[in-house]
Amino acid sequence: MPSLKDFRNRIASVKSTRKITSAMKMVAASKLRRAQQQAEASQPYAARMSGMLGRLVANIDMGSSAPLLMAGTGKDDVQLLVVITSDRGLCGGFNGSIVRLARLKIRDLVTAGKTVKLVCVGRKGAASLKRDHADKIVQVFENLGKKHLSFADAAQVSDYILDALERGEFDVCNLVYNQFKSVIRQVPTASQLIPLSVEDAAEGAEEEKPAEAGVAKALYEFEPNEEAILADLLPRNLAVQVFRSLLDSAAGEQAARMTAMDNATRNAGDMISKLTLKYNRARQAYITKELIEIISGAEAV
């Protein structure tokens, strides 16, 4: 049976851990407020951007002159997965859920005979995927937005994707990240970035009332021409979608860390209560044993 000193040391150690987890919970809560505001503020802009592209694509017929970002290479042999996780741990199953989804996508693509390449945004995802898929990782981005996440951080990722597309290194690009729904809910999501999914873009457009019989649909006039608009809008849309995913991931990370640290603080409190009960029982047993020894000695005299 452990000695009283062992119990006291263990209780002091758990109390120190509880202080740390409680402090981390408060820090995560303060960071979550700002990250949540940024994530929610980015959603209308990204939705309107997708809606604009949806209307533009629906009203033009580019044919063979369609931009590479919209039409793709015409093949799907080489698939690029951009996996967004965090650089730090202690956030529950936040990173694990993304890694599991990425592994499922990789398994399905490899089974279908596709070549898979990985771009890891975040140290934790890269470390986990290196165990089984080190040969597939072509680029790792770490410490993006360490002090403050900005559009320039997303531009680093989108510029790399654009350069790789121009070099013909992949045919289809998919984004795997945690979509921020609420403080207690982050949904692992996979969305296609390249080529542009017309169905997804159309979802961001404002719903129009169905045209009445005999009434012509609205016509759009584009200035400058459609090619010039798409040449500027498509790369910008790519960076916006990456930025939105990074903001969602940052907010989800802080929410998951706050929840994990709250649970850890509660568990530490429960452990302290159990250890204190065991300590009191052991102390009572030692006192009883000493009293028995004293009484036995007195009777022997």
C-alpha positions in Angstrom: 0.0 0.0 0.0 1.4 3.5 -0.9 2.7 5.6 2.0 1.0 8.8 3.2 3.8 10.8 1.5 3.1 9.1 -1.8 -0.5 10.1 -1.6 0.4 13.7 -0.7 2.8 13.9 -3.6 0.2 12.4 -6.0 -2.5 14.8 -4.9 -0.1 17.8 -5.3 0.8 16.6 -8.8 -2.8 16.3 -9.9 -3.6 19.7 -8.4 -0.8 21.2 -10.5 -2.2 19.5 -13.6 -5.6 20.9 -12.8 -4.3 24.4 -12.6 -2.6 24.0 -16.1 -5.7 22.5 -17.7 -7.9 25.2 -16.2 -5.6 27.9 -17.5 -5.5 26.4 -21.0 -9.3 26.2 -21.0 -9.6 30.0 -20.3 -7.0 30.8 -22.9 -8.8 28.7 -25.5 -12.1 30.3 -24.6 -10.6 33.8 -25.1 -9.1 32.8 -28.5 -12.3 31.0 -29.5 -14.3 34.2 -29.4 -12.2 36.0 -31.9 -11.7 32.9 -34.1 -15.4 32.3 -34.2 -16.2 35.8 -35.2 -13.6 35.6 -38.1 -15.0 32.2 -39.2 -18.6 33.5 -39.2 -17.7 36.7 -40.9 -15.9 34.9 -43.8 -18.9 32.7 -44.6 -21.1 35.3 -46.4 -18.3 36.5 -48.5 -17.3 33.0 -49.6 -20.9 32.1 -50.3 -21.4 35.2 -52.4 -18.2 34.4 -54.3 -19.4 30.9 -55.1 -22.8 32.3 -56.1 -21.2 34.8 -58.4 -19.2 32.1 -60.1 -22.3 29.9 -60.3 -24.3 32.6 -62.2 -21.3 33.4 -64.4 -20.7 29.7 -65.3 -24.4 29.1 -65.9 -24.7 32.0 -68.4 -21.7 31.5 -70.6 -20.4 28.7 -72.8 -16.6 28.7 -72.7 -16.2 25.4 -74.6 -12.6 24.4 -75.1 -11.4 27.8 -74.0 -12.5 27.3 -70.4 -9.8 28.1 -67.8 -7.9 25.3 -66.2 -9.3 26.0 -62.7 -12.9 25.6 -64.1 -12.5 22.8 -66.6 -9.6 20.9 -65.1 -7.2 18.8 -67.2 -9.9 16.5 -68.4 -8.5 13.6 -66.4 -8.7 12.5 -62.8 -5.7 10.1 -62.6 -3.7 12.2 -60.1 -5.6 13.4 -57.0 -4.2 16.1 -54.7 -5.6 16.2 -51.1 -5.1 19.3 -49.0 -5.4 18.2 -45.4 -5.9 21.0 -42.8 -5.2 20.2 -39.2 -3.6 22.1 -36.2 0.0 22.6 -35.3 -0.7 21.9 -31.6 -2.3 19.1 -29.8 -4.4 18.8 -26.6 -7.6 19.4 -28.5 -9.4 16.1 -28.2 -10.3 14.3 -31.3 -10.1 17.4 -33.6 -7.1 16.3 -35.5 -7.9 12.6 -35.3 -11.2 13.0 -37.1 -9.6 14.8 -40.0 -6.8 12.2 -40.3 -9.3 9.4 -40.4 -11.3 11.1 -43.2 -8.1 11.7 -45.1 -7.1 8.1 -44.8 -10.5 6.9 -46.0 -10.2 9.2 -49.0 -6.7 7.9 -49.8 -7.8 4.3 -49.4 -10.8 4.8 -51.8 -8.7 6.7 -54.4 -5.9 4.1 -54.3 -8.4 1.3 -54.6 -9.8 3.0 -57.7 -6.4 3.1 -59.2 -5.7 6.8 -58.7 -2.4 8.4 -57.8 -2.6 10.4 -54.5 -0.6 13.4 -53.4 -0.9 15.1 -50.1 -0.4 18.7 -49.0 -0.5 18.9 -45.2 -1.4 22.2 -43.5 -0.6 21.7 -39.9 2.1 19.8 -38.0 -0.2 17.2 -36.4 -1.8 16.0 -39.6 1.6 15.7 -41.3 3.0 13.7 -38.3 0.1 11.3 -38.4 0.0 10.8 -42.1 3.7 10.3 -42.4 3.4 6.9 -40.6 1.5 5.3 -43.5 1.7 7.7 -46.4 5.1 9.5 -46.1 5.8 8.8 -49.8 2.6 10.7 -50.8 3.3 14.0 -48.9 4.7 16.6 -51.4 4.4 19.7 -49.2 3.9 20.7 -45.5 2.8 24.1 -44.2 3.5 24.7 -40.5 2.8 27.7 -38.2 0.4 29.4 -40.6 -1.3 32.2 -38.6 0.7 31.5 -35.5 0.1 35.0 -34.2 -2.8 36.1 -36.4 -4.4 34.2 -39.3 -4.5 36.4 -42.4 -5.4 36.1 -46.0 -1.7 36.1 -46.8 -1.4 32.7 -45.0 -4.2 31.2 -47.2 -2.5 32.8 -50.3 0.7 30.7 -49.6 -1.4 27.5 -49.9 -3.4 28.6 -52.9 -0.3 29.9 -54.7 1.4 26.5 -54.2 -1.8 24.7 -55.6 -1.9 27.0 -58.6 1.8 26.5 -59.4 1.4 22.7 -59.1 -1.6 22.8 -61.4 0.3 24.9 -64.0 3.2 22.3 -63.8 0.7 19.5 -64.5 1.4 17.8 -61.2 -2.3 16.8 -60.5 -5.7 16.7 -62.1 -8.2 17.0 -59.3 -7.7 18.9 -55.9 -9.8 18.2 -52.8 -9.8 20.0 -49.5 -10.2 18.1 -46.2 -10.9 20.1 -43.1 -13.1 20.5 -40.1 -16.1 22.7 -40.9 -17.0 24.9 -37.9 -20.7 24.5 -37.0 -20.8 25.4 -33.3 -18.6 25.4 -30.2 -19.5 21.7 -29.6 -19.7 20.6 -33.2 -17.1 20.5 -36.0 -17.9 18.4 -39.0 -15.0 16.7 -41.0 -15.6 17.8 -44.6 -14.1 17.1 -48.0 -14.8 19.5 -50.8 -13.5 19.7 -54.4 -11.5 22.8 -55.2 -10.2 22.0 -58.7 -11.9 21.7 -61.2 -14.6 24.1 -60.0 -17.8 22.1 -59.1 -20.6 24.0 -60.8 -23.2 22.3 -58.5 -21.3 23.6 -55.4 -20.9 27.0 -56.8 -24.6 27.2 -57.7 -25.5 26.4 -54.1 -23.9 29.7 -53.0 -26.1 31.7 -55.4 -29.2 33.4 -54.2 -32.3 31.4 -55.0 -34.4 32.9 -57.8 -38.1 32.6 -58.1 -39.2 30.2 -60.8 -39.9 32.0 -64.1 -43.5 32.3 -65.0 -44.8 30.9 -68.3 -43.9 33.1 -71.2 -41.5 35.3 -69.1 -37.9 35.3 -70.3 -35.1 34.6 -67.9 -32.8 37.4 -66.8 -29.8 38.1 -69.1 -26.4 39.1 -67.8 -24.0 41.4 -69.5 -20.4 41.1 -68.4 -17.8 43.9 -68.5 -15.0 43.2 -69.1 -15.5 40.0 -71.0 -16.1 36.6 -69.4 -12.6 35.4 -69.9 -11.1 38.4 -68.1 -13.5 38.1 -65.2 -12.9 34.4 -64.8 -9.1 34.9 -65.0 -9.3 37.2 -62.0 -12.1 35.6 -60.1 -11.2 31.9 -60.2 -7.7 32.2 -58.5 -9.3 34.6 -56.0 -12.1 32.2 -55.3 -9.5 29.4 -54.6 -7.7 31.6 -52.1 -11.0 32.6 -50.5 -12.2 29.0 -50.1 -8.8 28.0 -48.6 -8.9 31.0 -46.2 -12.5 30.1 -45.1 -11.3 26.5 -44.4 -8.4 27.8 -42.4 -10.6 30.1 -40.3 -13.1 27.2 -39.7 -10.2 25.0 -38.7 -8.8 27.6 -36.3 -12.2 28.2 -34.6 -12.8 24.4 -34.4 -9.4 23.9 -32.9 -10.0 26.4 -30.1 -13.5 25.0 -29.4 -12.2 21.4 -29.3 -9.3 22.5 -27.0 -11.6 24.4 -24.6 -13.9 21.3 -24.4 -11.0 18.9 -23.9 -9.4 21.1 -21.2 -12.7 21.5 -19.4 -13.1 17.7 -19.3 -9.5 17.3 -18.1 -10.1 19.8 -15.3 -13.2 18.0 -14.2 -11.5 14.6 -14.3 -8.6 16.0 -12.3 -11.1 17.2 -9.7 -12.6 13.8 -9.5 -9.2 12.2 -9.1 -8.2 14.5 -6.3 -11.4 13.6 -4.5 -10.7 9.9 -4.8 -7.0 10.3 -3.8 -8.0 12.4 -0.8 -10.5 9.7 0.3 -7.8 7.0 0.0 -5.3 9.3 1.8 -7.7 9.7 4.7 -8.4 6.0 4.9 -4.7 5.2 4.9 -4.0 7.9 7.6 -6.8 6.5 9.7 -5.3 3.0 9.3 -1.8 4.2 10.3 -3.2 5.9 13.4 -5.2 2.9 14.4 -2.2 0.7 14.0 0.0 2.9 16.1 -2.7 3.0 18.8 -2.9 -0.8 18.8 0.9 -1.0 19.2 0.8 1.5 22.1 -2.0 -0.3 23.9 -0.4 -3.7 23.3 2.9 -2.4 24.7 1.2 -0.9 27.8 -0.6 -4.2 28.4 2.7 -6.1 28.1 4.3 -4.0 30.8 
